[in-house]
Amino acid sequence: MKLAELPLDRWLVVEPLAFNEVKLVSTHDKQNDAEVERDKRNNGLDRHRYWAIKTLAPVAGAQGCAAGLMHGKRFA
């Protein structure tokens, strides 16, 4: 799954696959729940494979950025 396709404003447990791609393992409302799930899955592995992450909506891109507006116009 592409990173841009992940559910927004949720805690997720993911397994990284390749650049910009992850396998979605589970979704959670609380950070602690995601971290417990991540730790349970990583238990006994030589290298930690699962991550707990929080996905956020890209506010600046969705609503615009004042700096971006100012670059295209000249103000007196």
Buried (B, 14 or more C-beta within 10 A) or exposed (E): EEEEEBEEEBBBBBEEEEEEEBEEBBBBEEEEBBBBBBEEBBEEEEEEEBBBBEBEEEEEEEEEEEEEEEEEEEEE
